[in-house]
């Protein structure tokens, strides 16, 4: 079943919020570079990169659905 406009908008809001969270976490991680042990920092950076990649994939899927639905414009 094709998602409704409301479902697409809700998914967009969730992904936007997750993107903001990832940006904030990246900023904090970069600030912590000099204060935490390198192996710990590297693990955190790897985890953040995996989450960013998943986020980007989900965002690309949403863009495809939005194009099929005609976006949010009326």
NUZA-535921 format. One line per 10 residues: number of its first residue (from 1); their letters; for each residue x, y, z of C-alpha. Coordinates in pm, whole numbers, padded with zeros to 5 digits. Last residue first. Layout:
NUM> a> X Y Z  ...
END
This chain:
74> xxxxxxxxxx> -00040 02060 -00353  00323 02040 -00248  00427 01771 -00003  00597 01556 -00262  00418 01413 -00564  00353 01072 -00417  00611 00900 -00636  00854 01185 -00569  00788 01158 -00195  00844 00784 -00202
64> xxxxxxxxxx> 01180 00833 -00375  01275 01107 -00129  01182 00873 00156  01409 00600 00022  01696 00850 -00004  01632 00959 00356  01639 00599 00474  01973 00546 00300  02114 00868 00446  02003 00767 00796
54> xxxxxxxxxx> 02162 00424 00759  02489 00588 00649  02473 00836 00938  02413 00551 01185  02712 00362 01051  02926 00678 01065  02818 00743 01424  02911 00390 01523  03252 00424 01356  03311 00760 01529
44> xxxxxxxxxx> 03219 00612 01868  03455 00321 01812  03732 00562 01706  03680 00781 02015  03704 00480 02244  04020 00361 02071  04171 00715 02088  04114 00771 02458  03902 01073 02541  03981 01445 02584
34> xxxxxxxxxx> 04142 01550 02257  03874 01413 02027  03592 01517 02259  03509 01829 02055  03485 01612 01744  03249 01377 01924  03032 01664 02044  03001 01797 01686  02923 01452 01553  02657 01404 01819
24> xxxxxxxxxx> 02497 01735 01725  02494 01645 01355  02349 01301 01433  02075 01458 01646  01987 01704 01368  01968 01417 01122  01746 01220 01361  01510 01517 01387  01492 01544 01007  01433 01170 00980
14> xxxxxxxxxx> 01145 01184 01227  00988 01489 01062  01019 01329 00717  00856 01008 00843  00566 01213 00978  00531 01398 00647  00536 01072 00454  00271 00924 00682  00055 01236 00641  00087 01220 00263
4> xxxx> -00032 00862 00274  00195 00566 00212  00124 00345 -00092  00000 00000 00000
END
